[in-house]
Amino acid sequence: HHMQPMNSYSFEQFKQVIRNESFDNTRIVLAKQTIGSNYFSSAQVKEVLELFSFENNKLDIAKFSYKYTVDKNNYFILNDAFSFSGNKEELARYIKAYR
């Protein structure tokens, strides 16, 4: 079947739930719960990353979300979400190994 990314209404609700949590650790748990039972576009995943303060958490979510992304060929746009080249390289390695 064709995988549909989460519709924009649900996606906005999802982001609000994440925003309402004060702690990145809780945000990660909640985000993974939702990501793991839906599909997303690369652009949506990038928006989710922007809700996290710490680069290591962004990397964690970026890796986790890859298999739930419908347009994996666009995943390179996530690089903009990272300040450190080491994290960009780590994500690139992960994606290469995933294939």
N, C-alpha and C positions, 0 to 999 in steps of 0.2 A: 504494500500500500504506500501511497505517497505521504511522506512525513510533512506535516504542517507545523510551522513555528507557532508558538503561543500567540494568540490574537492580542492586539494592542491594548484592549481594555483589561484583560487578565494580566498582561505584562505590567501595566501601570499599577495594578493592585499588588502584584508580587513585589515590585520595587518599593512600594509604600510600606509593606510588611517589613522588609529588610531595613528601610530607613528608620522605622519606629524602634528598632533594637539599638541599644546604646553600645553594645560590645561586639567587636569584630568576631569573636569566637562564636557567639550566639548567631550572628548574621551568617556565618559560614554554615552552621548546622541547618538553619532554615533555608538558606539558598540551595544547598545540596539536596535537601528533601524535595523541593519543588523542581529543581533542574532535572533530577533523576526520574521524574515521572512526566516530563514534557519534552518538547523539541523547541529549539531556538535558532534564530538567525545569528550569524557572526556579529552583526550590528547590535543585536539585543545582548549578547554575551558581553560585548564591550561596555554597554551601558551598566550592566551588573557589576563589572569590575570597578567602575567609577564610584560605586557605593562603598568600596573598601578602602581603608586608610593605608594599610601596610602592603608593601610589594609582595611579601611572601604569601599573604592571603590572596592577593590578586592572582598570583601564579598558581596557587592551589585550585582556585575556582576555574581559571583558564584551562588547566589540565583536565579537571573533572568534567567540564562542560563540552569538551571536544567531541565526545562520542554522541552527544545529544544535539549536535549542531547540523542543520540541514544543508548548509552551504559551506562545507569544510574548505573549499577552494578559496574562500574569502577570509579565512581565519587570520591571515597576515595583518588585517586591520587592527587586531588586538595589540600589536607591537606599540602603538601609540599610547596605550594605557600604562606602559612601563617606563620608568625613568632610567633604570639600570640595564645596560646592555647584557649583563650576565643573565638576567631574567628572561630577556628576549631570546637569548641563545638556548637557555634551558627549555623554554617552551618549544622552540624549533626542534630541538633534540627529541623532546617528548612526542611531537607530532610525527616526526620521521620514524621513530620506533613504533608508533601506534599503527602505522600503515603496514 
